[in-house]
Amino acid sequence: MSRSTAVLFLLLLILFFPYYASPFPDRFLLPALPPSIEPQQYLDPTLPPFLPPTAISFCSISALNHSFANTYGLPPATANFLLPAACPPPWSRVVLDLSVSCHGDQYDRIAAIWIDGAEILRTSTAEPTASGVFWTVRKDITRYSSILRRPGGVNLSMMMENIVDEVYTGIYKTNVSLEFYPDSDEDDDDDDRSDLDDEQVKLIPLLDDPADVILPVSSQNSSSGFWFRIQNQSESHFSRIKIPQNTFRAVLEVYHSFHSNDEFWYSNPPDAYIKENNLTTERGNGAFREIFATIDGRFAGVILPFPVIFAGGINPLFWSPVVAIGAFDLPSYNLDLSPFLELLLDGEYHSIGFGVTDGISFCLVDANLHLWLDSYSETVTAKLVRYESPPLSVARTNKFLHLNGTFKIDAERKIHFSGWLNSSMGNLTTDVNQKVKFKSSVEFQNDGNYKAVHLKSKFKTEVKIKNSEDVILSRFSHKFKYPLMILTETLPGMNNTYKLTTNLTHTLYEGAAFFMLEKLMTSKILSDKQEASGWMEVQDHSVLSGSARSQQVYQYLDGEKCYKRDLKAEDGMLLDDSVSNACSLAF
């Protein structure tokens, strides 16, 4: 071979090899396997709702039955239902039960359930097979009791945009039911509260009971779902709300999910890498995202998003039959807005909005504003006395030559808000401290055909309530950690195919502790870890063949009560599913 011919051959390899081996993750369809005898059950191992001792006596109502076929562009499915007369409020527990089944070929789909416009569940689907798949999501929704007990019934809506045609044949059949468990004296907590003074005892309903009012912070155009669709980092959406003037506590519960070009945001390179290599992908803007909330345009808090992987993402063989962490019940996040009540208690409408730092198309966001009311006062007074919100500190290091390179991001943010409120409980000051730490590394080698993603997210919130003498009556600490590692190697195959080999480690860690007079009252620790490895042969977006194995260990410790579930799966078969009460966790 002549030197000029060899150079030409190398240039052709550099130019065309990325076409067969895109360095960007994608969504894939499971391989079309011969039908088996029975449909397969899919799992998302989470903590079963703790049911009260009276659980043997409860009321269940079927709120919605709907088949989501060709529903793209259609409004949510909606049904009105009345509370069961045999189980009037108050309730010790309310449990949402969502059952889904599907067979055929279909991508994973995002879905949500709202009650009177307030979201109660963000979920996604498994990818079906010819034999069919089915699964169930059970979620404790007691915190939404104030919506459920509205007179005259409530509207339940479910949104799932699906496409059914000659290629995509899967229709998702859903059933939504609600279980109401009556309250009784037997269900009361037996915490030792003998050391608490009268001032602290008054706080217990505030910190234990569900909110008196819940206001949806969501899109008014319900025909396309109640969520806001945020397309880029400069775009923000808001909802106009007016709160009761006797509100003494406000917590914003935020739901979100990333899609399209931002579904795999944690592995996105900077735009310069895409431009310099003449790549056609729009999945850029780096690998950092945060969602922030505003009140009348003023920054009011931030969350670091947990990277949920949907059933068709990275390698769909990983998620059969055990889906990725949070895929069936995406987490929501709480922001305590009590220090800002001065801005909201004037009886006027105010804007609560959202944006996504470094976001690209697109993110679905909405929220619920949980409000606790002073039943002994028509109005309360409040004052924001401390507002420390310095800009995000972020350092980006980009080093690349052609398709090889390393991109690192280190980000940090500290926030401190404080405000007092004068109500029938006295003069109380709420202190909110937030601390965010984020580290990301995205590395490309071998002309982009080897990719390593390492992510470490830490997010901590501490809320203190103090009296007029600056004595800390209560303290609540809540922290999250989200380490993620994805190693992927891509090799070209024959007939426009390529082989992906991937190793993945994914963890959700959450710890929460509540103190009164610095005495620990309640605590919980959650550790959910997945490890997966395997390969797949891909043509376009379809998986032709492959092999995968996964292991997941779910642990939840609530005081002295432990729940542990260990699962192992290989090539679509569940090999082990064991439950025990032997946790190895520490706060």
TAPESUL-V207607 format. One record per pair of residues at least 12 apart in sequence whose ideal C-beta (glycine too) atoms are under 8 Angstrom apart, sorted by the first residue. I is the first residue (numbers start at 1). GAP is how many residues later the second one is. Records with the same first field share a line. If there is no record, write none. Layout:
I=GAP + GAP
This chain:
14=388 + 389 + 433
17=430 + 432 + 475
18=259 + 261 + 385 + 429 + 430 + 431
20=470 + 472 + 473 + 476 + 477 + 478
21=427 + 428 + 469 + 470 + 471 + 477
22=259 + 468
23=380 + 421 + 425 + 426 + 428 + 467
24=240 + 243 + 257 + 259
25=239 + 242 + 288 + 289 + 461 + 463
26=287 + 515
27=80 + 81 + 236 + 283 + 285 + 286 + 514
28=284 + 285 + 287 + 288 + 508 + 510 + 513 + 514 + 515
29=76 + 77 + 78 + 98 + 283 + 287 + 512 + 513 + 514
30=97 + 98 + 99 + 282 + 286 + 287 + 290 + 513
31=511 + 512 + 513 + 514 + 515
32=73 + 98
33=96 + 97 + 98
34=96
35=94 + 95 + 96
36=95
37=94
38=93
39=62 + 64 + 92 + 93 + 94 + 95
40=89 + 91 + 92 + 93 + 94 + 280 + 281 + 532
41=92 + 93 + 94 + 280
42=84 + 91 + 92 + 93 + 278 + 279 + 280 + 281
43=92 + 278 + 279 + 280 + 524 + 531 + 534
44=91 + 93 + 278 + 279 + 281 + 282 + 283 + 284 + 285
45=277 + 483 + 507 + 509 + 520 + 522
46=282 + 283 + 482 + 508
47=479 + 507 + 509 + 516
48=90 + 515
49=44 + 46 + 89 + 90 + 91
50=43 + 90
51=42 + 44 + 130
52=40 + 41 + 129 + 132 + 134 + 135
53=131 + 133 + 134
54=38 + 127 + 128 + 130 + 132 + 133
55=38 + 126
57=124 + 125
58=29 + 121 + 122 + 123 + 124
59=25 + 27 + 28 + 120 + 121
60=24 + 37 + 117 + 118 + 119 + 120
61=20 + 23 + 116 + 117 + 119
62=113 + 114 + 115
63=16 + 18 + 93 + 113 + 114 + 115
64=13 + 14 + 15 + 92 + 94 + 110 + 111 + 112
65=109 + 110 + 111
66=92 + 107 + 108
67=104 + 105 + 106 + 107
68=41 + 43 + 92 + 94 + 103 + 104 + 105 + 106
69=93 + 95 + 102
70=92 + 93 + 94 + 95
71=89 + 90 + 91
72=89 + 90 + 91
73=88
74=87
75=84 + 147 + 148 + 149
76=38 + 81 + 82 + 83 + 146 + 149 + 150
77=80 + 81 + 82
78=77 + 78 + 79 + 80
79=76 + 77
80=73 + 74 + 75 + 76
81=72 + 73 + 75 + 97
82=71
83=65 + 66 + 70 + 97
84=96
87=93 + 94 + 95
89=56 + 59 + 60 + 94
90=55 + 93
91=51 + 54 + 89 + 90 + 91 + 92
92=50 + 89 + 90 + 91 + 92 + 95
93=47 + 49 + 86 + 88
94=46 + 47 + 48 + 50 + 51 + 54 + 84 + 85 + 86 + 87
95=43 + 44 + 45 + 46 + 83 + 84 + 86
96=17 + 24 + 25 + 41 + 42 + 43 + 44 + 45 + 80 + 81 + 82
97=39 + 40 + 41 + 79 + 80 + 81 + 82
98=15 + 23 + 25 + 38 + 39 + 40 + 41 + 76 + 77 + 78
99=35 + 36 + 37 + 75 + 76 + 78
100=25 + 26 + 34 + 35 + 36 + 37 + 72 + 73 + 74 + 75
101=31 + 32 + 33 + 71 + 72
102=23 + 24 + 26 + 30 + 31 + 32 + 68 + 69 + 70 + 71
103=25 + 26 + 27 + 28 + 29 + 30 + 67
104=24 + 26 + 64 + 65 + 66 + 67
105=23 + 25 + 62 + 63 + 64 + 65
106=19 + 21 + 22 + 56 + 62 + 63 + 64 + 66
107=20 + 56 + 61 + 205
108=16 + 17 + 18 + 19 + 202 + 203 + 204 + 205
109=15 + 16 + 51 + 52 + 53 + 63
110=12 + 13 + 14 + 50 + 51 + 147 + 149 + 200 + 254
111=12 + 13 + 14 + 47 + 48 + 49
112=46 + 47 + 113 + 114 + 115 + 143 + 252
113=43 + 44 + 45 + 63
114=42 + 43 + 44 + 45 + 102 + 104 + 112
115=29 + 32 + 33 + 39 + 40 + 41 + 42
116=31 + 34 + 38 + 39 + 100
117=40 + 99 + 101 + 105 + 109
118=26 + 29 + 96 + 97 + 98 + 100 + 250
119=97 + 99 + 107 + 108 + 136 + 213 + 247 + 248 + 249
120=19 + 21 + 24
121=16 + 18 + 20 + 208
122=133 + 134 + 135 + 207 + 208 + 210
123=14 + 204 + 205 + 206 + 207
124=133 + 184 + 186 + 187 + 203 + 204 + 206
125=35 + 47 + 186
126=185 + 193 + 194 + 195 + 197
127=184 + 185 + 189 + 192 + 193
128=42
133=188
135=193
137=191 + 192
139=190
141=37
142=68
143=67 + 68 + 227
144=66 + 70 + 224
145=65
146=64 + 65 + 66 + 67 + 68
147=67
148=30
156=20
157=65 + 69
158=16 + 18
159=66 + 67 + 68
160=12 + 14
189=19
191=330 + 331
195=322 + 324
196=320 + 321
199=226 + 227 + 268 + 274
200=273 + 274 + 316 + 317
202=223
203=222 + 262 + 270 + 271 + 313
206=42 + 43 + 166 + 219
207=267 + 269 + 307
209=163
210=160
211=40 + 159 + 160 + 161
212=159 + 160 + 161
213=30 + 31 + 34 + 157 + 158 + 160
214=154 + 155 + 156 + 157
215=26 + 28 + 153 + 154 + 156
216=23 + 150 + 151 + 152 + 153
217=22 + 24 + 35 + 135 + 149 + 150 + 151 + 152
218=21 + 148 + 149
219=18 + 20 + 147
220=19
225=139
226=140
227=28 + 137 + 138 + 139
228=126 + 136 + 137 + 138
229=133 + 134 + 135
230=124 + 125 + 126 + 129 + 132 + 133 + 134 + 135
231=128 + 129 + 130 + 131
232=127 + 128 + 129
233=52 + 122 + 123 + 124 + 125 + 126 + 127
235=120 + 124
236=58 + 117 + 118 + 119
237=116 + 117 + 128
238=56 + 113 + 114 + 115 + 116
239=112 + 113 + 114
240=109 + 110 + 111
241=108 + 109 + 111 + 128
242=105 + 106 + 107 + 108
243=101 + 102 + 126 + 128
244=127 + 129
245=100 + 101 + 102 + 133 + 134 + 135
246=127 + 128 + 129 + 131 + 132 + 133 + 134 + 177
247=94 + 97 + 98 + 124 + 125 + 126 + 127 + 133
248=90 + 93 + 124 + 125 + 126 + 132 + 173 + 175 + 177 + 180
249=87 + 89 + 122 + 123 + 181
250=86 + 87 + 88 + 90 + 91 + 94 + 119 + 120 + 121 + 122
251=83 + 84 + 85 + 86 + 87 + 118 + 119
252=41 + 48 + 49 + 82 + 83 + 84 + 85 + 100 + 115 + 116 + 117 + 118
253=79 + 80 + 81 + 114 + 115 + 116 + 117
254=37 + 39 + 49 + 78 + 79 + 80 + 81 + 100 + 111 + 112 + 113
255=75 + 77 + 110 + 111 + 112
256=35 + 47 + 49 + 74 + 77 + 107 + 108 + 109
257=51 + 73 + 106 + 107
258=31 + 47 + 50 + 104 + 105
259=103 + 104 + 105
260=101 + 102
261=20 + 21 + 22 + 23 + 99 + 100 + 101
262=21 + 27 + 97 + 98 + 99 + 100 + 101
263=47 + 50
264=19 + 49 + 50
265=22 + 24 + 42 + 94 + 95
266=21 + 23 + 41 + 174 + 187 + 189 + 218
267=20 + 175 + 184 + 186 + 219
268=15 + 16 + 17 + 18 + 19 + 92 + 174
269=15 + 17 + 18 + 136 + 138 + 173 + 175
270=14 + 15 + 16 + 126 + 128 + 137
271=13 + 14
272=126
273=125 + 127 + 132 + 134
276=124 + 126
277=125 + 126 + 171
282=78 + 79
283=77
284=76
285=73 + 74 + 75
286=72 + 110 + 121 + 123
287=120 + 122 + 153 + 155 + 166 + 168
288=69 + 70 + 106 + 121 + 123 + 150 + 152
289=16 + 67 + 68 + 69 + 70 + 74
290=12 + 13 + 14 + 15 + 66 + 67 + 68 + 102 + 121 + 123 + 146 + 148
291=12 + 14 + 63 + 64 + 65 + 66 + 72 + 74
292=62 + 63 + 64 + 65
293=42 + 44 + 59 + 60 + 61 + 74
294=57 + 58 + 59 + 60 + 61
295=42 + 45 + 48 + 49 + 55 + 56 + 57
296=47 + 54 + 55
297=54 + 56
298=45
299=90
300=35 + 37 + 40 + 52 + 117
301=34 + 35 + 36 + 114 + 116 + 131 + 133
302=111 + 113 + 132 + 134
303=30 + 32 + 156
304=132 + 134 + 153 + 154 + 155 + 176 + 178
306=19 + 20 + 25 + 151 + 174 + 176 + 202
307=148 + 175 + 177 + 199
308=16 + 17 + 18 + 19 + 22 + 23
309=15 + 16 + 18 + 197
310=14 + 17
311=12 + 13 + 16
314=172 + 174 + 188 + 190
315=185 + 187 + 189 + 217 + 219 + 221 + 231 + 233
316=220 + 227
317=217 + 219 + 226 + 229 + 230 + 231 + 254 + 255
318=184 + 186 + 214 + 216 + 230 + 232
319=231
320=228 + 249 + 252
321=248 + 251 + 252 + 253
322=228 + 230 + 245 + 247 + 252
324=182 + 206
325=181 + 182 + 183 + 203 + 205 + 227
326=182
331=177
334=127 + 144
336=94 + 96 + 125 + 127
337=32
338=81 + 83 + 92 + 94
339=45 + 47 + 78 + 79 + 80 + 91 + 92 + 93
340=44 + 77 + 79
341=39 + 41 + 78 + 80
342=40 + 41 + 42 + 77
343=41
345=34 + 35 + 36 + 37
352=15 + 17
354=13
357=35
374=49 + 50 + 51
376=47 + 48
377=46 + 47
380=41 + 42 + 43
381=40 + 41
382=37 + 38 + 39 + 40
383=36 + 37 + 38
384=33 + 34 + 35
385=33 + 34 + 35 + 44
386=30 + 31 + 32 + 33 + 45
387=30
388=26 + 27 + 28 + 29
389=26 + 28
390=23 + 24
392=19 + 20 + 21
393=18 + 19 + 20
394=15 + 16 + 17 + 18
395=14 + 15 + 16
396=12 + 13
397=12
400=44
402=45
403=41 + 44 + 45
404=40 + 41 + 42 + 43 + 44
405=38 + 39
406=35 + 36 + 37 + 38
407=33 + 34 + 35 + 36
408=31 + 32 + 33
409=29 + 30 + 31 + 32
410=28 + 29
411=25 + 26 + 27 + 28
412=24 + 25 + 26
413=21 + 22 + 23
414=19 + 20 + 21 + 22
415=17 + 18 + 19 + 20
416=15 + 16 + 17 + 18
417=14 + 15
418=12 + 13 + 14
426=41 + 42
427=40 + 41
428=37 + 38 + 39 + 45
429=36 + 37 + 38 + 41
430=33 + 34 + 35
431=31 + 32 + 33 + 34 + 35
432=29 + 30 + 31
433=28 + 29 + 30
434=25 + 26 + 27
435=23 + 24 + 25 + 26
436=22 + 23 + 24
437=19 + 20 + 21 + 22
438=18 + 19 + 20
439=15 + 16 + 17 + 18
440=13 + 14 + 15 + 16
441=12 + 13 + 14
446=43
449=40 + 41 + 42
450=37 + 38 + 39 + 40
451=35 + 36 + 37 + 38 + 39
452=33 + 34 + 35 + 36
453=31 + 32 + 33 + 34
454=30 + 31
455=27 + 28 + 29 + 30
456=25 + 26 + 27
457=23 + 24 + 25 + 26
458=21 + 22 + 23
459=20 + 21 + 22
460=17 + 18 + 19 + 20
461=16 + 17 + 18
462=13 + 14 + 15 + 16
463=12 + 13 + 15
464=12
472=45 + 46
473=43 + 44
474=40 + 41 + 42
475=39 + 40 + 43
476=36 + 37 + 38 + 39
477=34 + 35 + 36 + 37 + 38
478=32 + 33 + 34
479=31 + 32 + 33
480=28 + 29 + 30
481=26 + 27 + 28 + 29
482=25 + 26 + 27
483=22 + 23 + 24
484=21 + 22 + 23
485=18 + 19 + 20 + 21
486=16 + 17 + 18
487=15 + 16 + 17
488=12 + 13 + 14
489=12 + 13
493=44
495=44
496=43 + 44
497=40 + 41 + 42 + 47
498=39 + 40
499=36 + 37 + 38 + 39
500=35 + 36 + 38
501=33 + 34
502=30 + 31 + 32 + 33
503=29 + 30
504=26 + 27 + 28 + 29
505=24 + 25 + 26
506=23 + 24 + 25 + 26
507=20 + 21 + 22 + 23
508=18 + 19 + 20 + 21
509=17 + 18 + 19
510=14 + 15 + 16
511=12 + 13 + 14 + 15 + 76
512=12 + 13
513=74
522=36 + 37
523=34 + 35 + 36 + 64
524=32 + 33 + 34 + 35
525=30 + 31 + 32 + 58 + 60 + 61 + 62
526=29 + 30 + 31
527=26 + 27 + 28 + 29 + 58
528=24 + 25 + 26 + 27
529=23 + 24
530=20 + 21 + 22
531=19 + 20 + 21
532=16 + 17 + 18 + 19
533=15 + 16 + 17
534=12 + 13 + 14 + 15
535=12 + 13
536=12
547=23 + 24
548=22 + 23
549=19 + 20 + 21 + 22
550=17 + 18 + 19 + 20
551=15 + 16 + 17 + 18
552=13 + 14 + 15
553=12 + 13
554=12 + 13
555=28 + 29 + 30
556=27
557=26 + 28
561=20
562=19 + 20 + 21 + 23
563=16 + 18 + 20
564=15 + 16 + 17 + 18 + 19
565=12 + 13 + 14
566=12 + 14
